[in-house]
Amino acid sequence: MSNAEQYRAQAAAQRALAEKSDLANRRAMHERSAIMWDEMAASAEDTIERALVNAASRAGKG
């Protein structure tokens, strides 16, 4: 499992906790956490894409 997949799983877990929470402040905390996990996943995916592009570029020059 890649980092991005782990981050997406954490985001899903936080959303599930938010749905189960009876307290508004706890629900909001879990929702904010899910957003942050999603942002980290997107960043990790971008990094992977850039690495693949860079590797392809280097392979083409060789």
N, C-alpha and C positions, 0 to 999 in steps of 0.2 A: 504494500500500500504506500503510495507516494505521500509526501507531506501535504500536498493539496487535498488529496482524498481524506487524510486524517483531519485536516482543518474543516472540510465540508461535513465530516461526521460529527465533529464537535459542535459545529453550527446547528446541525439538526438536533443534537442532544439538548442544546440550550433552548431551542425553540420548543421542544417537547416539555422541558421543565417550565418554560414560560406558560404554556397552555395549562399545565397542572397547578400553577400557582394561584392561590386565592388572594394573595396580597399584591396590590397594584405596584408597589415599589420593587418587590422581588420579580414580578413579571417584567417590569421595565428593565431591570438589571439583566435578566436572562436575554431579553430581546436585544439589548445593546451588545451583550457578549456575542450573540449569534452574528450580529452585523460585523463585529471585529473579526470573528473567525472567518466569515465570508471574504472580508477584505484581505486577510492574510492568505487565504486560498487563491484568490485572484492574483495576488502578488507572486505567489509561488508558481502559478501557471504561467504568468508572464516571463518569469525568470527561466523556466524550462523552455519556453518558446524561443527566447533570445539565445539561449545556449545552443539550441538546435540550429538556428539560423547561422550563428557564428561557426559552429562545427561544419556546416555545409559549405560556408564560405571558405573556410580554411582547406577543406577537402578539395574544393574546386581550384584552388591556387596551387595545390601540390602536384 
